[in-house]
């Protein structure tokens, strides 16, 4: 007689939200954190992950509350300190006033504490390094400290450390010094869409224009976008960056085509639909199709990013204005300002339309 052997109990994998957050899969990270919090409302790491995802979705008050909950449950948790710093930094950027300086300083304190609590937390070093570089010296900013963060990050992830060093040097208008670090990061991690996207974005910076000239910069944008995209074409972030490169180089036709070619094959189609709206609004081409893409963005969950729903309403307003639908364009600009009261583009659009 064969003895009965009970089935093995399923072993649940440890909760690890960082890969989704690092990859920009914020909706997935938010959903998973929500599921875990339903099972255990005292899961500090899930609260921290929820906070980071909410910040990426520009829902900063909710993000701050979630980070505070995580830290109340587990003081000193690196992911929670990073989350609170991101929420504070996002709030400071959104407010854009003198009172926001205190939040920026508090955010830098959080990033510093997060990196100390867990030196392997890559986003803490990246955020701290950029904060050191962007803040003026009177508020604790320091290029030397920013480059030290790049060195610390390089010990954890060599390619991301090189990326941070390149970004700091770009801010210092040292394009030729930054290029070798971009090159090394791209060679070490050709499949990292964040590195590809940041490099392409930086190719349209003042530093690149100053070093290469307008024509040289545009030629590099077109060539590098075509060269670097194939290994990371699954990433909406990278596809959007390649599209922006073509658009900024004066080729809106290519900018539209690259998005259309990859729309059904990326990790975040909502971001690519937002990009279609951007290309249409800036170029004046494909206006009906761009408007339809933005309408779909505004009906569905939008993956995190710098534009968000306010940006989608703004681009919709620009397209409606170009189509001669002035009243609707004004309503779209007003809706953008409800979501972001200091959205400069929406303010300028509304001024151009009149506020009646």
N, C-alpha and C positions, 0 to 999 in steps of 0.2 A: 504494500500500500504506500502510495506516494504521500508523504506528509504535506499537510496544507501550509502554504506559505502566504501570509497576508501580503497584499499589494503594497509596494513601497509608497510611502507618503511623498507627495510632490513637495519638492524643496523650492521655496520661493526665492528667486534671485534677490540679492540685496538691492535696495532702492538706490539708484544712481542717476539723478536728474541732470548731472553736468553734460553728458554727451548731447542730449537734446538742446539744452540751453546754448552750448558752444556752437552747435550746428545751426542755430537760429530757428529751431522748430518750437516756437513759443506756444502755439496753440496745443501741440501735443504735450508739452511740459505742463501747461496749465491744466489740461484734462487729467493727466496722470496724478498731478498733485491733488486735484479735487477728489479723485477716486480714493486716494490714500487717506485724505482727511475725513472722508465719510467713514472709513473704517477705524481711524484713530485720530480724533481731533487734536491730540497732543503730540503729533509728529512734527517736531521742530524743523526737520529738513524739508518736509513737504511744504510747510509754511514759507520757508526761505525760497524754495523753487517757485512757488506760486507768486511770491513777491517779485522775483526776477522776471518772470514771464509777464506779469502785469506792467512792470516798468517798460519792458520792450513794446508793449501794446499801448504805452503812453497813458496808463491809468494809474497815475502817481499817488493820489491819496489812498487808493486801495492797496497799492504796493507798499506804501509806508506802514499801513496798519498791519499787513501780513508780516512784514519784517519785524515790527515791534512784537507781534505775537510769537514769532520764532525765537526772538532773543529773550522774551520773558520765560519761555519754556526751557531754553538752553543758552544761557549767557555765554558769550565768547565763541559761538558757532561761526566758523569762518564764512560759510555760505550765507548766513543771516546777516553778518556784518557787511558783506559785499552787497547783499540785497538792499539793506538800509541805505548804504552809500549810493547805489544806483537810483533809488527813489528820491533821495535828497538832491542828487545832481540833476535828475530829470525835472524836479520841481523848480530848481534854481534856473535852469535853462528856459522853462516855460514861463516863469514870472518875469525874467528879464528886467529886474529893477534892483535898486540898492539893497533892499532887504534880502535879495537872493544870494548876496555874497556870503552871508552867514551860513546858509545851507550848503554853498559850495565848499566852504572850509570844513563844515561838519562831514560832508561827503568824503573829502580827502582824508579826514581822520578815520572814517570807517574803512576806506580802502587800505590805509596803512595797517589798521588793526587786523583786517582780514588776511592780508599778506603775511603778517607776523604769526597769526594763529595757524595758518596752513600755507607754507611757502610753495606748495604745489598748485595752489589755486591760480590758474593762469589769468583769468579775467581780473583778479585783484591787482596783479602786477601791471596788466595792460591799462586798467582804469587809473591806477595810481600814477603810472608814468605819463599818461596823457594829461592828467590833472596837474601834475607838476609843471609840464610844459606850457599848458594853456593859461594857468593862473599867473598874474604878475608877481614879481619878486616880493612886493610889499605884503602879499597874501600868502607867501610861502612857496611860490613858484620857483622852479630852478631847472634849467636844462641839464645841469650836472646830475641832479637827483633823478631826472627823467631817464637819463642814459644809464644810471645805476640800476634803475628798475628794469631796463632792457637787458642788462647783464644778468640780473637775478632771474628774469623770465627765460633767458637763453639756457640757463642751467636746467630748467624744467622742460622747455620745448624750444630747441634751437631755432627753428624756423619762425616761430612767433616772436622770439626775442629779437631776431634780425628785423622782423617786420616793425616792431615797436621802435627800434633804433632808427629805421628808415623814416618812419612817420615823424619822429621828433626832429630829425634833420631837415625834413621837408618844411616843418613849421619854422625852422631857423633859416629858411631860404638857401639851403645848402644842397641843391639837387644833385650835383655831381658827387657829393659825399654820400648821399642817400642811395644812389643807384646800385652800388655794389651790395648793399644790404638787401635791397629788394631782389636783386639777382640771386643772391645766395638763398634767400627765403623761398623764392620760386623754384630754384633747382632742388632744394632739399624736400619741399612739399608741393610738387606740381598739382596735386589733387586737393589742395586746401582752398576752397572757394573764397574764404575771407581774405587770404593773402592776395589772390588774383584780383578781387574786387577793390581792395585798398590800394593796390598798385595802380590799377586803371583809374581809380578816382584821383590819385595823386598826380597822375600824368596830366590832369587838367588844372593843376594847382598853379598859383602864382609862381612858385619856385620853378616848376617845369617850364612854364612860359618864359620866365626870365632867362633860363639857361638855354632853352632850345629854340626860342622864337616861336611865333604863332604857326608858321608853316611847318617847322620841324616838330612842334608839339602835335599838330594835327596828323602828320604822317605817322608818328609813333603811336598815337591813339588807334588809328585804323589798323596798323600792322600788328600791334600787340593784342588788341581785342580778338582779331582773327586767330592769332597764334595760340593764345592762352586759354580760350574758351573750351575747346573740345574735351579736355579731361574733366572739366567741372560743369559741363553743360546741364547736369541734373539739378544744379543749384540755381534757384530763382535769383538769389543775391548776385551770383556771378553773371548770369544772363542779363540782369538789369544793368550791371556795371558795364558789360560789353556794349549794350544798347546805348547807354549814356556816352560811352567813348565815341561811338559812331555819331551820335547826335552832336556832341561837343566838337567833333571834327568837321562838322558841316555836312554830314551825310544822313539826313533823317530817313531817307529811303532804306538804308542799311539798318538803321536803328529800329525801324518798324519790322523789317524782315527777320532780324535775329530773334525778336520776341515771338513773332508768329511761328517761326520754325520750331521753337522749343516750348510753346505754351502748354502742350499736353504731356510734357515729359519731365517736368521739374517738381521739386518738393513743395512749392508754394505758388500755385497758379494765380492766386489772388494778387500777389506782388507783381506778376507779369501783366495782369490786366491793368493794374495801376500804372505800370510803365507804359502801356499802350496809350492810356489817357494822357500821360505826360508828353509822349512824342507827338501826339496829335495836337495838344494844346500849344506846344512850343513851335511846331513846324507849320501849323495850319493845314496839314495834310491828313486824310483819313478821318475827318471830323465826325461823321456819323458813327463810324466804327469805334472811334475812341470814346465817344459819348456812351455807346452801348456797353463798352467794357467797364467804364466807371459806374454805370448804373448797376451792373452786376456786382462790382466791388462793394457798393453801398448796400446791397441786399444781403450779403453773405459775410461770414467771419473773415476778417482781414488779418493776415499774419503780421507780426510786428515789423516795425521799421520807422524811419525818421519822418515819413510823410503822414501815415495814418489816415484816419477818416477825414480829418480837417484838410489834408492835402488833396484827398480825392474830391471833396466838395469844391475846393479852390480850382482844381484843374477842370472840373465840370463847368464851373462858372466861366472860365476862360473860353472853353469850347462853345458854350451857349452864346457868349458875347460875339464870337467869330461867326456864328450862324445867324446873328441878328435877333436872337431871342433875349432881349435885354431884361425884361422883367424876371424871367427865370434865372438869368445870370446873376441878377442882384440877389435873388433868394438863395442861390447857391453860395454866394460870397458871405451872406449873413449867416448861413448855416455853418460855414467853416469857422466864422468868428465866434459862434456859440461854443464850438468845441475847443477853439484856441483863440481867446480874445486878443492876443497879440500877434496873430499870424500876419506877417508883413505883406505877403503876396495877396491875401484876401482883402486886407485894408486898401492896398493900391488898386485892386480890381473894383472894389466898391466905390472908391473915389472916382475912378474913370467912368463909372456908370452913373454916378450921382446917387445920393442917399435917400431920395424920395421914396 
